[in-house]
Amino acid sequence: MKSVLRWCVVPLLATSLVAQTAAKPKPKKTSSKATITAQDAKDLRDALAAQQQQIEQLRQEMQTRDAALQQAQQAAQQAQQQVQQSQAAASDAQQKAASAELLANSQKDTVDKLNNNIQDVQTTLTNTALSSQEDQKRVSTLESLVGRFRFNGDVRVRGESFFQDATGFADRNRARIRVRFGFDGKLSDDFVAGVALATGTLADPTSTNTTLTNFFDKHTIGLDRGYVTYNPLAHKWLSLTGGKFAYTWQRTSVTFDPDLNPEGFSEKFSWDLKTPVIKNFTVVPMQLVYNESSSATDSWVFGGQASAKLVMGPWTATPSFSLMKWNQPDAILNASLFSVQFSPGEGPGCAKGSPVTGGCFFGPNGMTNSTYLDPSGKPHFYSQFLYADFILNNTIKTGLPRLPLNIIAEYENNLDAKDHPLDSAGNVATNLGSQAHAYLADISLGQSKNKNDIQFGYAWLRQEQDSVISSFNESDQRAPTNVLQHRIYGLWKVRNNVTAAYTLWIGRTLNSNLQHAALGPGVLVGQTEPNLKRMQFDLIYSF
């Protein structure tokens, strides 16, 4: 199209130019001859220049038109391409729309199914939530119940050896274990109850040890504690306890063995004070029953203790004084064979000194008190028993937190003891005074509270024959009463709940002339008994 236009325009321009430059018609010849002047030539040249200029302008206009035409063609081509692309996009969109419609229908079905499933899941979750709430309530109730209880106990393994330089004495070695487990719980804000079990012979309340022997047989476990304590929040100074319980008053093994748990009732009144020296004052009445009889008077202990806590600089002292009256103690000398676990039981049986006929002495570690038989052959204690016991427990800070100095001093006097004891033949020994006193001194350095704590000490005891009833005091010393005893001990807290301990007991009968004196083999009345040495190696795990 461009070339056609060119061929049409050029002839037109040439024709116009020729028409403009053609010479005017010649006039009729005259006889005179025409002449061309310089001015005519100049005008002709100017006309040619103007035509050339017009031709150049036309040429530029043609180029501009060609460029515009070319741009229009390119735009048309682009528009055509866009139309084609739009058509393709529309076609693709239609296909996608169709696919989307199919997918939407499919998804709708899926959504419907999912909605149904979700409804099922919601129903299931609702049921599960309700069940979980019920389970959570049960768990919370159980946690609350368990949280109200505190568990405790220990396992002790002991190696023990006996030595005595006496004729006919055979050295003895044995292994023993002790297992104790208990718990106490708050019945309410004001009441606490506890239960504890322990190994040991049922007929021996002074020991929870059991010896590894008897052909791998099972060992006895008995109820060691069972009690209820009332300690109201509104009156914290008051604590009332009944049952079989741990000691609620201050005492030592002079009067009661550490493994023994008394039975009966205790009322504790304790006031914390804010004075410069006296920090606490406590009074503890007690009523302990040790024998109930359906055909005779019951046997009780009635007593009480007053104690205080004094602080003076680095020195803390806890003095106490107690009185205990034992009513109807003769029941101890007339025990049933069941109570002493006589053969075929595993108990100690009747204690040495029991009459051939009549009563059976309840003395797990031997009966060393003086006794007599009435005309009917029934045994009785020669002395009655009213304990007056003074204890001074002292702790002195040394400047080393792990090494406090501990000192215990005790004096005990049986106010109802006879003025003179009985000799080995049962006669009154008028040359001897009342055997009513006990003296204890115990000094140690250190403590046994935290890991790697150590404690070592020495204790000295002089306990006369009728100072206390010999059925219930310390079971590990040479004899319950009428004894001179030394004790050397050391403890190491290996872990927070593991303790290693060593104890060496060195003791002998105080006066071999007295009735029921404990004498080693070959030792005669009136002779000084050689010391019996008893070594104990303990490993104790507590929880």
RAZIPE-V363587 format. One line per field, one symbol per residue. ss: DSSP state (A for helix, B for strand, O for the rest). Layout:
ss = ???
This chain:
ss = OAAAAAAAAAAAAAAAAAAAAOOOOOOOOOOOOOOOOAAAAAAAAAAAAAAAAAAAAAAAAAAAAAAAAAAAAAAAAAAAAAAAAAAAAAAAAAAAAAAAAAAAAAAAAAAAAAAAAAAAAAAAAAAAAAAAAAAAAAAAAAAAAAAOBBBBBBBBBBBBBBBBOOOOOOOBBBBBBBBBBBBBBBOOOOBBBBBBBBBOOOOOOOOOOBBOOOOOOOOOBBBBBBBBBBOOAAAOOBBBBBBBOOOOOOOOOOOOOOOOOOBBBBBBBBBBOOOOOBBBBBBBBBBBBBBOOOOOOOBBBBBBBBBBBBBBOOBBBBBBBBBBBBOOAAAAAAOOOOOOOOOOOOOOOOOOOOOOOOOOOOOOOOOOOOBBBOOOOOBBBOOOOBBBBBBBBBBBOOOOOOOOBBBBBBBBBBOOOOOOOBBOOOOBOOOOOOOOBBBBBBBBBBOOOOOOOBBBBBBBBBBOOOOOOOOOOOOOOOOOOOBBBBBBBBBBBBBOOBBBBBBBBBBBBOOOOBOOOOOOOOOOOOOOOOOBBBBBBBBBBBO
